Amino acid sequence: MFGLSIASALLPFLPIEAFIVGGAAAQPGVPAAISLGIAAGAGATVGKIIWYQLARRGSESAWAQKKLSSPKVKAGYERWTARMEGRPVYAGVVMFIAASVGIPPLLAMAAVAGMLKMPMWVFVPTVFVGRSLRFGLLFLGADFAIH
């Protein structure tokens, strides 16, 4: 489940939810749902860290700097940077909602977090806990529906 979750986090067309239903059918019960949820959450976190790092490093590229030369884009970037840097709780809440509910999409939020240089101490735990809860609850729901 860990490896599939990494692949799903990197490739948005590969939904981990389909594998969760199969995992719940193969490993019924609350303990299995918790452990599979944590494994899937950890894999998703690893995948999103990769997106985060790509965006963080890419924000210094010539292409990104050219985009940031636009006054409108630069103003938005600076506004979000000020929001995130000065308010780690706010940044964590936004990231947790994206990780647990999926709105806004976590892949996009991971890239935004990287570009805005969100601290890793905020990014990693919020993504891990949010995704683990989401996937654990999906495992429990699928287990309940199947069995």
Secondary structure, DSSP 8 states (H G I E B T S, - for coil): -HHHHHHHHH-TTS-HHHHHHHHHHHS-SHHHHHHHHHHHHHHHHHHHHHHHHHHHHHTTSHHHHHHHTSHHHHHHHHHHHHHHHH-HHHHHHHHHHHHHT-SS-HHHHHHHHHHTT--HHHHHHHHHHHHHHHHHHHHHHHHHHH-
